[in-house]
Amino acid sequence: MALPTVQGEADATEAVRMVSVTAASGERTESSDAMVIGASIADADQFGVLYDRYAATLYRYAQRRVGPELAEDLVADTFVAAFRRRSRYDLSRPDARPWLFGILTRELAHNRRGEVRRYRALARAAPDPVTEAPAERVVEAVAAGALRTRLATELATLSVRDRDVLLLIAWGDLTYEEVADALGIPIGTVRSRLHRARNRLRAALAGTDPTFEEEQ
């Protein structure tokens, strides 16, 4: 059975050559994500380059949303799904990070209840100040703990769509354009959902929005 191709077998062959040259020289920047994906059509092992580049980033994001117990499995499922869909990847897009975050977001959709339960559990957890620390540090620790508690409560009550946009920007470090690409929505929709989510957080947290501070 012939291997599937993306934009022609010649393109995939050239992509394999470029990735091989890059690996030999130790310079990863010579091969874009699109080139790696194109190369993986003819040589599946090349897809591992993409895993090496982004697995840790995706794990950190997933861990914050669903906890470490589920994050590892979700990231693995994301790369399995990405590998299966690689022949449909748009090779005109050199950066595959939004694509991978979009797949991860769809994987997270199967764990919405687990994510909400995590936020609610965090909201119930009492702040744990370091009692041996100076008084100022104890006050700061209590205040930070209370803020995290209220933040977790609000994240649990946000709509799924608003929460995805908010956290992809604040915790995933994606731009508005990348979020639009990841979720397949217009950039205007990204802005409106983000605006709505942040207004909710600011109202609940007395004008503070820690997700905005993290984004900055």
FIKOLZA-1660 file (N, C-alpha, C; in steps of 0.1 Angstrom, whole numbers, plus 5000, padded with zeros to 4 digits):
% residues 216
   i   px   py   pz ch aa at
   1 5009 4988 5000  A  M  N
   1 5000 5000 5000  A  M CA
   1 5009 5012 5000  A  M  C
   2 5006 5022 4991  A  A  N
   2 5014 5034 4990  A  A CA
   2 5011 5043 5003  A  A  C
   3 5022 5050 5007  A  L  N
   3 5021 5059 5018  A  L CA
   3 5013 5071 5014  A  L  C
   4 5004 5077 5022  A  P  N
   4 4997 5089 5019  A  P CA
   4 5007 5101 5018  A  P  C
   5 5004 5110 5009  A  T  N
   5 5013 5122 5007  A  T CA
   5 5006 5135 5010  A  T  C
   6 5014 5145 5013  A  V  N
   6 5009 5159 5015  A  V CA
   6 5016 5168 5006  A  V  C
   7 5008 5174 4997  A  Q  N
   7 5014 5183 4986  A  Q CA
   7 5024 5176 4978  A  Q  C
   8 5022 5163 4976  A  G  N
   8 5031 5156 4967  A  G CA
   8 5042 5149 4974  A  G  C
   9 5046 5137 4969  A  E  N
   9 5056 5129 4975  A  E CA
   9 5070 5136 4975  A  E  C
  10 5072 5144 4965  A  A  N
  10 5085 5152 4964  A  A CA
  10 5087 5161 4976  A  A  C
  11 5076 5168 4980  A  D  N
  11 5076 5177 4992  A  D CA
  11 5080 5169 5004  A  D  C
  12 5074 5157 5006  A  A  N
  12 5076 5149 5018  A  A CA
  12 5091 5145 5018  A  A  C
  13 5096 5141 5006  A  T  N
  13 5110 5136 5005  A  T CA
  13 5120 5148 5008  A  T  C
  14 5117 5160 5003  A  E  N
  14 5125 5171 5006  A  E CA
  14 5125 5174 5021  A  E  C
  15 5113 5173 5027  A  A  N
  15 5112 5176 5041  A  A CA
  15 5120 5166 5050  A  A  C
  16 5120 5153 5046  A  V  N
  16 5128 5143 5053  A  V CA
  16 5143 5147 5052  A  V  C
  17 5147 5152 5040  A  R  N
  17 5161 5155 5038  A  R CA
  17 5165 5167 5047  A  R  C
  18 5156 5177 5048  A  M  N
  18 5159 5189 5056  A  M CA
  18 5160 5185 5071  A  M  C
  19 5150 5177 5076  A  V  N
  19 5150 5173 5090  A  V CA
  19 5163 5165 5093  A  V  C
  20 5167 5156 5083  A  S  N
  20 5179 5148 5085  A  S CA
  20 5191 5157 5086  A  S  C
  21 5192 5167 5078  A  V  N
  21 5203 5176 5078  A  V CA
  21 5203 5184 5091  A  V  C
  22 5192 5188 5096  A  T  N
  22 5190 5195 5108  A  T CA
  22 5195 5186 5120  A  T  C
  23 5191 5174 5120  A  A  N
  23 5195 5165 5131  A  A CA
  23 5210 5163 5131  A  A  C
  24 5215 5161 5119  A  A  N
  24 5230 5159 5118  A  A CA
  24 5238 5171 5123  A  A  C
  25 5233 5183 5120  A  S  N
  25 5240 5195 5123  A  S CA
  25 5237 5200 5138  A  S  C
  26 5227 5194 5144  A  G  N
  26 5223 5199 5157  A  G CA
  26 5216 5212 5157  A  G  C
  27 5211 5217 5146  A  E  N
  27 5204 5229 5145  A  E CA
  27 5189 5227 5142  A  E  C
  28 5181 5228 5152  A  R  N
  28 5167 5225 5151  A  R CA
  28 5160 5236 5143  A  R  C
  29 5165 5248 5143  A  T  N
  29 5158 5259 5137  A  T CA
  29 5157 5258 5122  A  T  C
  30 5164 5249 5115  A  E  N
  30 5164 5248 5101  A  E CA
  30 5151 5241 5096  A  E  C
  31 5145 5234 5105  A  S  N
  31 5132 5227 5101  A  S CA
  31 5121 5233 5109  A  S  C
  32 5111 5238 5102  A  S  N
  32 5099 5243 5108  A  S CA
  32 5090 5231 5112  A  S  C
  33 5080 5234 5120  A  D  N
  33 5071 5223 5124  A  D CA
  33 5064 5217 5112  A  D  C
  34 5061 5225 5102  A  A  N
  34 5054 5220 5090  A  A CA
  34 5063 5211 5083  A  A  C
  35 5076 5214 5082  A  M  N
  35 5086 5205 5075  A  M CA
  35 5087 5192 5082  A  M  C
  36 5087 5192 5096  A  V  N
  36 5087 5180 5103  A  V CA
  36 5075 5171 5101  A  V  C
  37 5063 5178 5101  A  I  N
  37 5051 5170 5098  A  I CA
  37 5051 5165 5084  A  I  C
  38 5055 5173 5074  A  G  N
  38 5057 5168 5061  A  G CA
  38 5066 5156 5060  A  G  C
  39 5077 5157 5067  A  A  N
  39 5087 5146 5067  A  A CA
  39 5081 5133 5073  A  A  C
  40 5072 5135 5083  A  S  N
  40 5067 5123 5089  A  S CA
  40 5057 5115 5081  A  S  C
  41 5053 5121 5070  A  I  N
  41 5044 5114 5060  A  I CA
  41 5052 5102 5054  A  I  C
  42 5064 5104 5051  A  A  N
  42 5072 5094 5045  A  A CA
  42 5080 5086 5055  A  A  C
  43 5083 5093 5066  A  D  N
  43 5091 5086 5077  A  D CA
  43 5085 5090 5090  A  D  C
  44 5076 5081 5095  A  A  N
  44 5068 5083 5107  A  A CA
  44 5077 5087 5119  A  A  C
  45 5089 5082 5120  A  D  N
  45 5098 5085 5131  A  D CA
  45 5101 5100 5133  A  D  C
  46 5100 5107 5122  A  Q  N
  46 5103 5121 5122  A  Q CA
  46 5093 5129 5131  A  Q  C
  47 5081 5123 5133  A  F  N
  47 5071 5130 5141  A  F CA
  47 5075 5132 5156  A  F  C
  48 5085 5124 5160  A  G  N
  48 5090 5125 5173  A  G CA
  48 5096 5138 5176  A  G  C
  49 5101 5145 5166  A  V  N
  49 5107 5158 5167  A  V CA
  49 5096 5168 5173  A  V  C
  50 5084 5167 5168  A  L  N
  50 5073 5175 5173  A  L CA
  50 5070 5173 5187  A  L  C
  51 5071 5160 5191  A  Y  N
  51 5068 5156 5205  A  Y CA
  51 5079 5163 5214  A  Y  C
  52 5092 5162 5210  A  D  N
  52 5103 5167 5218  A  D CA
  52 5101 5182 5219  A  D  C
  53 5096 5189 5209  A  R  N
  53 5095 5203 5210  A  R CA
  53 5083 5208 5219  A  R  C
  54 5072 5201 5220  A  Y  N
  54 5060 5206 5226  A  Y CA
  54 5054 5198 5237  A  Y  C
  55 5059 5186 5240  A  A  N
  55 5052 5178 5250  A  A CA
  55 5052 5185 5263  A  A  C
  56 5064 5191 5267  A  A  N
  56 5065 5197 5280  A  A CA
  56 5056 5209 5282  A  A  C
  57 5055 5217 5271  A  T  N
  57 5046 5228 5271  A  T CA
  57 5031 5224 5273  A  T  C
  58 5027 5214 5265  A  L  N
  58 5014 5210 5266  A  L CA
  58 5010 5204 5279  A  L  C
  59 5020 5197 5285  A  Y  N
  59 5018 5190 5298  A  Y CA
  59 5016 5201 5309  A  Y  C
  60 5024 5211 5309  A  R  N
  60 5023 5222 5319  A  R CA
  60 5009 5228 5318  A  R  C
  61 5004 5230 5306  A  Y  N
  61 4991 5236 5304  A  Y CA
  61 4980 5227 5309  A  Y  C
  62 4981 5214 5305  A  A  N
  62 4970 5204 5309  A  A CA
  62 4971 5202 5324  A  A  C
  63 4983 5202 5330  A  Q  N
  63 4984 5199 5344  A  Q CA
  63 4977 5210 5352  A  Q  C
  64 4977 5222 5348  A  R  N
  64 4970 5233 5355  A  R CA
  64 4955 5232 5353  A  R  C
  65 4951 5226 5343  A  R  N
  65 4936 5225 5341  A  R CA
  65 4930 5213 5347  A  R  C
  66 4937 5202 5346  A  V  N
  66 4931 5189 5351  A  V CA
  66 4939 5182 5362  A  V  C
  67 4951 5187 5365  A  G  N
  67 4959 5181 5375  A  G CA
  67 4969 5171 5368  A  G  C
  68 4979 5167 5376  A  P  N
  68 4990 5158 5370  A  P CA
  68 4985 5144 5367  A  P  C
  69 4975 5140 5374  A  E  N
  69 4970 5126 5372  A  E CA
  69 4965 5124 5357  A  E  C
  70 4958 5133 5352  A  L  N
  70 4952 5132 5339  A  L CA
  70 4961 5139 5328  A  L  C
  71 4969 5148 5332  A  A  N
  71 4976 5156 5322  A  A CA
  71 4985 5147 5313  A  A  C
  72 4992 5138 5318  A  E  N
  72 5001 5130 5310  A  E CA
  72 4993 5122 5300  A  E  C
  73 4982 5116 5304  A  D  N
  73 4974 5108 5294  A  D CA
  73 4968 5117 5283  A  D  C
  74 4964 5129 5287  A  L  N
  74 4958 5138 5277  A  L CA
  74 4968 5143 5267  A  L  C
  75 4981 5145 5271  A  V  N
  75 4991 5149 5262  A  V CA
  75 4994 5137 5253  A  V  C
  76 4995 5125 5258  A  A  N
  76 4998 5114 5250  A  A CA
  76 4986 5112 5239  A  A  C
  77 4974 5114 5244  A  D  N
  77 4963 5113 5234  A  D CA
  77 4963 5124 5224  A  D  C
  78 4968 5135 5228  A  T  N
  78 4969 5147 5218  A  T CA
  78 4979 5143 5207  A  T  C
  79 4990 5137 5211  A  F  N
  79 5000 5134 5200  A  F CA
  79 4996 5122 5192  A  F  C
  80 4989 5113 5198  A  V  N
  80 4983 5102 5190  A  V CA
  80 4973 5107 5179  A  V  C
  81 4965 5116 5184  A  A  N
  81 4955 5122 5174  A  A CA
  81 4962 5131 5164  A  A  C
  82 4972 5138 5168  A  A  N
  82 4979 5147 5159  A  A CA
  82 4986 5138 5148  A  A  C
  83 4992 5127 5152  A  F  N
  83 4999 5118 5143  A  F CA
  83 4989 5113 5133  A  F  C
  84 4978 5109 5137  A  R  N
  84 4968 5103 5128  A  R CA
  84 4963 5113 5118  A  R  C
  85 4963 5126 5122  A  R  N
  85 4958 5137 5114  A  R CA
  85 4968 5144 5106  A  R  C
  86 4981 5140 5107  A  R  N
  86 4992 5148 5102  A  R CA
  86 4991 5150 5087  A  R  C
  87 4985 5140 5080  A  S  N
  87 4984 5141 5065  A  S CA
  87 4974 5153 5061  A  S  C
  88 4966 5157 5071  A  R  N
  88 4957 5168 5068  A  R CA
  88 4962 5182 5073  A  R  C
  89 4974 5182 5078  A  Y  N
  89 4979 5194 5083  A  Y CA
  89 4983 5204 5072  A  Y  C
  90 4979 5217 5074  A  D  N
  90 4982 5227 5064  A  D CA
  90 4997 5231 5064  A  D  C
  91 5005 5226 5055  A  L  N
  91 5019 5228 5055  A  L CA
  91 5023 5243 5053  A  L  C
  92 5013 5251 5049  A  S  N
  92 5017 5266 5048  A  S CA
  92 5018 5272 5062  A  S  C
  93 5014 5265 5072  A  R  N
  93 5016 5270 5086  A  R CA
  93 5028 5264 5092  A  R  C
  94 5039 5272 5094  A  P  N
  94 5051 5267 5099  A  P CA
  94 5051 5263 5113  A  P  C
  95 5042 5270 5121  A  D  N
  95 5042 5267 5136  A  D CA
  95 5030 5258 5139  A  D  C
  96 5032 5246 5144  A  A  N
  96 5022 5237 5147  A  A CA
  96 5016 5238 5162  A  A  C
  97 5022 5247 5169  A  R  N
  97 5017 5249 5183  A  R CA
  97 5002 5251 5185  A  R  C
  98 4997 5261 5177  A  P  N
  98 4982 5263 5178  A  P CA
  98 4974 5250 5175  A  P  C
  99 4979 5243 5164  A  W  N
  99 4972 5231 5160  A  W CA
  99 4972 5221 5172  A  W  C
 100 4983 5219 5178  A  L  N
 100 4984 5210 5189  A  L CA
 100 4976 5214 5201  A  L  C
 101 4976 5227 5204  A  F  N
 101 4967 5232 5215  A  F CA
 101 4953 5230 5212  A  F  C
 102 4949 5231 5199  A  G  N
 102 4935 5229 5195  A  G CA
 102 4931 5214 5197  A  G  C
 103 4940 5205 5194  A  I  N
 103 4937 5191 5196  A  I CA
 103 4936 5188 5211  A  I  C
 104 4946 5194 5219  A  L  N
 104 4945 5192 5233  A  L CA
 104 4932 5198 5239  A  L  C
 105 4928 5209 5234  A  T  N
 105 4915 5214 5239  A  T CA
 105 4903 5205 5237  A  T  C
 106 4903 5199 5225  A  R  N
 106 4893 5189 5222  A  R CA
 106 4894 5176 5231  A  R  C
 107 4906 5173 5234  A  E  N
 107 4908 5161 5244  A  E CA
 107 4903 5166 5258  A  E  C
 108 4906 5178 5262  A  L  N
 108 4901 5183 5275  A  L CA
 108 4886 5183 5275  A  L  C
 109 4879 5184 5264  A  A  N
 109 4865 5185 5263  A  A CA
 109 4859 5172 5269  A  A  C
 110 4866 5161 5268  A  H  N
 110 4861 5148 5273  A  H CA
 110 4863 5147 5288  A  H  C
 111 4870 5157 5294  A  N  N
 111 4873 5157 5309  A  N CA
 111 4867 5170 5315  A  N  C
 112 4857 5176 5310  A  R  N
 112 4851 5188 5316  A  R CA
 112 4847 5186 5330  A  R  C
 113 4841 5175 5333  A  R  N
 113 4836 5173 5347  A  R CA
 113 4848 5172 5356  A  R  C
 114 4859 5165 5352  A  G  N
 114 4870 5164 5360  A  G CA
 114 4877 5177 5362  A  G  C
 115 4877 5186 5352  A  E  N
 115 4883 5199 5354  A  E CA
 115 4876 5207 5364  A  E  C
 116 4863 5207 5363  A  V  N
 116 4854 5215 5372  A  V CA
 116 4856 5210 5386  A  V  C
 117 4856 5197 5388  A  R  N
 117 4859 5191 5401  A  R CA
 117 4872 5196 5407  A  R  C
 118 4882 5197 5398  A  R  N
 118 4895 5201 5403  A  R CA
 118 4894 5215 5408  A  R  C
 119 4888 5224 5401  A  Y  N
 119 4887 5238 5405  A  Y CA
 119 4879 5239 5418  A  Y  C
 120 4869 5231 5419  A  R  N
 120 4861 5232 5431  A  R CA
 120 4868 5227 5443  A  R  C
 121 4877 5216 5441  A  A  N
 121 4885 5211 5452  A  A CA
 121 4895 5222 5456  A  A  C
 122 4901 5229 5446  A  L  N
 122 4911 5239 5449  A  L CA
 122 4904 5250 5457  A  L  C
 123 4891 5253 5453  A  A  N
 123 4884 5264 5460  A  A CA
 123 4881 5261 5474  A  A  C
 124 4879 5248 5477  A  R  N
 124 4876 5244 5491  A  R CA
 124 4889 5243 5500  A  R  C
 125 4900 5242 5493  A  A  N
 125 4913 5240 5501  A  A CA
 125 4916 5253 5508  A  A  C
 126 4919 5252 5521  A  A  N
 126 4922 5264 5529  A  A CA
 126 4936 5269 5525  A  A  C
 127 4939 5282 5525  A  P  N
 127 4952 5287 5524  A  P CA
 127 4961 5281 5534  A  P  C
 128 4974 5279 5531  A  D  N
 128 4983 5273 5540  A  D CA
 128 4995 5282 5542  A  D  C
 129 4994 5293 5550  A  P  N
 129 5005 5302 5552  A  P CA
 129 5017 5295 5560  A  P  C
 130 5029 5300 5558  A  V  N
 130 5041 5295 5564  A  V CA
 130 5041 5302 5578  A  V  C
 131 5037 5296 5589  A  T  N
 131 5036 5303 5601  A  T CA
 131 5050 5307 5607  A  T  C
 132 5061 5300 5603  A  E  N
 132 5074 5304 5608  A  E CA
 132 5079 5317 5601  A  E  C
 133 5073 5321 5590  A  A  N
 133 5077 5333 5583  A  A CA
 133 5074 5346 5590  A  A  C
 134 5080 5357 5587  A  P  N
 134 5077 5370 5593  A  P CA
 134 5062 5373 5590  A  P  C
 135 5057 5382 5598  A  A  N
 135 5042 5385 5598  A  A CA
 135 5038 5390 5584  A  A  C
 136 5047 5398 5577  A  E  N
 136 5043 5403 5564  A  E CA
 136 5042 5392 5554  A  E  C
 137 5050 5382 5555  A  R  N
 137 5050 5371 5545  A  R CA
 137 5037 5362 5548  A  R  C
 138 5034 5361 5561  A  V  N
 138 5022 5353 5564  A  V CA
 138 5009 5360 5558  A  V  C
 139 5008 5373 5560  A  V  N
 139 4997 5381 5554  A  V CA
 139 4997 5379 5539  A  V  C
 140 5008 5380 5532  A  E  N
 140 5009 5378 5518  A  E CA
 140 5005 5364 5514  A  E  C
 141 5009 5354 5521  A  A  N
 141 5005 5340 5518  A  A CA
 141 4990 5338 5519  A  A  C
 142 4984 5344 5530  A  V  N
 142 4970 5342 5532  A  V CA
 142 4962 5349 5521  A  V  C
 143 4967 5361 5517  A  A  N
 143 4960 5369 5507  A  A CA
 143 4961 5362 5493  A  A  C
 144 4973 5356 5490  A  A  N
 144 4975 5349 5478  A  A CA
 144 4966 5337 5478  A  A  C
 145 4966 5330 5489  A  G  N
 145 4957 5317 5489  A  G CA
 145 4943 5320 5487  A  G  C
 146 4938 5331 5494  A  A  N
 146 4924 5335 5492  A  A CA
 146 4921 5339 5478  A  A  C
 147 4931 5346 5471  A  L  N
 147 4929 5349 5457  A  L CA
 147 4928 5337 5448  A  L  C
 148 4937 5327 5451  A  R  N
 148 4936 5315 5443  A  R CA
 148 4923 5307 5445  A  R  C
 149 4918 5308 5457  A  T  N
 149 4906 5301 5460  A  T CA
 149 4894 5307 5452  A  T  C
 150 4893 5321 5452  A  R  N
 150 4883 5327 5445  A  R CA
 150 4884 5325 5430  A  R  C
 151 4897 5325 5425  A  L  N
 151 4900 5323 5411  A  L CA
 151 4895 5309 5407  A  L  C
 152 4898 5299 5415  A  A  N
 152 4894 5285 5412  A  A CA
 152 4878 5284 5411  A  A  C
 153 4872 5291 5421  A  T  N
 153 4857 5291 5421  A  T CA
 153 4851 5297 5408  A  T  C
 154 4857 5308 5404  A  E  N
 154 4852 5315 5392  A  E CA
 154 4855 5306 5379  A  E  C
 155 4867 5300 5378  A  L  N
 155 4870 5292 5367  A  L CA
 155 4860 5281 5365  A  L  C
 156 4856 5275 5377  A  A  N
 156 4846 5264 5377  A  A CA
 156 4833 5268 5371  A  A  C
 157 4829 5281 5372  A  T  N
 157 4816 5286 5368  A  T CA
 157 4816 5292 5354  A  T  C
 158 4828 5295 5349  A  L  N
 158 4828 5300 5335  A  L CA
 158 4823 5290 5325  A  L  C
 159 4817 5295 5314  A  S  N
 159 4813 5286 5304  A  S CA
 159 4825 5280 5298  A  S  C
 160 4824 5268 5292  A  V  N
 160 4835 5261 5286  A  V CA
 160 4842 5269 5275  A  V  C
 161 4834 5275 5267  A  R  N
 161 4840 5283 5256  A  R CA
 161 4848 5295 5261  A  R  C
 162 4843 5302 5271  A  D  N
 162 4850 5314 5276  A  D CA
 162 4863 5309 5284  A  D  C
 163 4862 5298 5291  A  R  N
 163 4873 5293 5299  A  R CA
 163 4884 5289 5289  A  R  C
 164 4881 5282 5278  A  D  N
 164 4891 5278 5269  A  D CA
 164 4899 5289 5263  A  D  C
 165 4892 5300 5259  A  V  N
 165 4899 5312 5254  A  V CA
 165 4907 5318 5264  A  V  C
 166 4902 5320 5276  A  L  N
 166 4909 5327 5287  A  L CA
 166 4922 5319 5290  A  L  C
 167 4921 5306 5292  A  L  N
 167 4933 5299 5297  A  L CA
 167 4943 5296 5286  A  L  C
 168 4938 5295 5273  A  L  N
 168 4948 5293 5262  A  L CA
 168 4957 5306 5261  A  L  C
 169 4951 5317 5264  A  I  N
 169 4959 5330 5264  A  I CA
 169 4967 5331 5277  A  I  C
 170 4961 5329 5288  A  A  N
 170 4968 5332 5301  A  A CA
 170 4978 5321 5305  A  A  C
 171 4974 5308 5303  A  W  N
 171 4982 5297 5307  A  W CA
 171 4989 5290 5295  A  W  C
 172 4983 5291 5283  A  G  N
 172 4989 5285 5272  A  G CA
 172 4999 5294 5264  A  G  C
 173 4998 5307 5268  A  D  N
 173 5007 5317 5262  A  D CA
 173 5005 5318 5247  A  D  C
 174 4992 5316 5242  A  L  N
 174 4989 5318 5228  A  L CA
 174 4985 5333 5226  A  L  C
 175 4987 5337 5214  A  T  N
 175 4982 5350 5210  A  T CA
 175 4967 5349 5206  A  T  C
 176 4961 5360 5204  A  Y  N
 176 4947 5360 5200  A  Y CA
 176 4945 5352 5186  A  Y  C
 177 4955 5355 5177  A  E  N
 177 4954 5349 5164  A  E CA
 177 4956 5334 5165  A  E  C
 178 4965 5330 5174  A  E  N
 178 4968 5315 5176  A  E CA
 178 4956 5308 5183  A  E  C
 179 4949 5315 5192  A  V  N
 179 4937 5309 5198  A  V CA
 179 4926 5308 5187  A  V  C
 180 4925 5318 5179  A  A  N
 180 4915 5317 5168  A  A CA
 180 4918 5305 5159  A  A  C
 181 4931 5303 5156  A  D  N
 181 4935 5292 5148  A  D CA
 181 4933 5278 5155  A  D  C
 182 4936 5278 5168  A  A  N
 182 4935 5265 5176  A  A CA
 182 4920 5261 5177  A  A  C
 183 4911 5270 5179  A  L  N
 183 4897 5267 5181  A  L CA
 183 4889 5268 5169  A  L  C
 184 4895 5273 5158  A  G  N
 184 4887 5274 5145  A  G CA
 184 4876 5284 5146  A  G  C
 185 4878 5296 5153  A  I  N
 185 4868 5306 5155  A  I CA
 185 4874 5320 5150  A  I  C
 186 4866 5329 5146  A  P  N
 186 4871 5342 5142  A  P CA
 186 4878 5349 5154  A  P  C
 187 4888 5358 5151  A  I  N
 187 4895 5365 5161  A  I CA
 187 4886 5374 5169  A  I  C
 188 4875 5379 5163  A  G  N
 188 4866 5388 5170  A  G CA
 188 4859 5380 5181  A  G  C
 189 4856 5367 5178  A  T  N
 189 4850 5358 5188  A  T CA
 189 4859 5356 5200  A  T  C
 190 4872 5354 5197  A  V  N
 190 4882 5353 5207  A  V CA
 190 4882 5365 5216  A  V  C
 191 4882 5377 5210  A  R  N
 191 4882 5389 5218  A  R CA
 191 4870 5390 5227  A  R  C
 192 4858 5387 5222  A  S  N
 192 4846 5389 5229  A  S CA
 192 4845 5379 5241  A  S  C
 193 4849 5366 5238  A  R  N
 193 4849 5356 5249  A  R CA
 193 4859 5360 5260  A  R  C
 194 4871 5365 5256  A  L  N
 194 4881 5369 5266  A  L CA
 194 4876 5380 5274  A  L  C
 195 4870 5390 5267  A  H  N
 195 4865 5402 5274  A  H CA
 195 4854 5398 5285  A  H  C
 196 4845 5389 5281  A  R  N
 196 4835 5384 5290  A  R CA
 196 4840 5377 5302  A  R  C
 197 4850 5368 5299  A  A  N
 197 4856 5360 5310  A  A CA
 197 4863 5369 5320  A  A  C
 198 4871 5379 5314  A  R  N
 198 4879 5387 5323  A  R CA
 198 4870 5397 5331  A  R  C
 199 4859 5401 5325  A  N  N
 199 4849 5409 5333  A  N CA
 199 4844 5401 5345  A  N  C
 200 4841 5388 5342  A  R  N
 200 4836 5380 5353  A  R CA
 200 4846 5378 5364  A  R  C
 201 4859 5376 5361  A  L  N
 201 4869 5375 5371  A  L CA
 201 4871 5387 5379  A  L  C
 202 4872 5398 5372  A  R  N
 202 4874 5411 5379  A  R CA
 202 4863 5414 5388  A  R  C
 203 4851 5411 5384  A  A  N
 203 4839 5414 5393  A  A CA
 203 4840 5405 5406  A  A  C
 204 4845 5393 5404  A  A  N
 204 4845 5383 5415  A  A CA
 204 4857 5386 5424  A  A  C
 205 4868 5391 5418  A  L  N
 205 4881 5392 5425  A  L CA
 205 4884 5407 5429  A  L  C
 206 4874 5415 5430  A  A  N
 206 4875 5429 5435  A  A CA
 206 4885 5436 5426  A  A  C
 207 4883 5435 5413  A  G  N
 207 4891 5442 5403  A  G CA
 207 4904 5436 5399  A  G  C
 208 4907 5425 5405  A  T  N
 208 4920 5418 5402  A  T CA
 208 4917 5407 5392  A  T  C
 209 4927 5406 5382  A  D  N
 209 4926 5395 5372  A  D CA
 209 4940 5388 5372  A  D  C
 210 4942 5378 5380  A  P  N
 210 4955 5372 5379  A  P CA
 210 4959 5365 5366  A  P  C
 211 4949 5361 5358  A  T  N
 211 4952 5356 5345  A  T CA
 211 4958 5366 5336  A  T  C
 212 4954 5379 5337  A  F  N
 212 4960 5389 5329  A  F CA
 212 4974 5392 5333  A  F  C
 213 4977 5391 5347  A  E  N
 213 4990 5393 5351  A  E CA
 213 4999 5382 5346  A  E  C
 214 4994 5370 5346  A  E  N
 214 5003 5359 5341  A  E CA
 214 5005 5360 5326  A  E  C
 215 4996 5365 5319  A  E  N
 215 4998 5367 5304  A  E CA
 215 5009 5377 5302  A  E  C
 216 5009 5388 5310  A  Q  N
 216 5019 5398 5308  A  Q CA
 216 5032 5393 5312  A  Q  C
% end
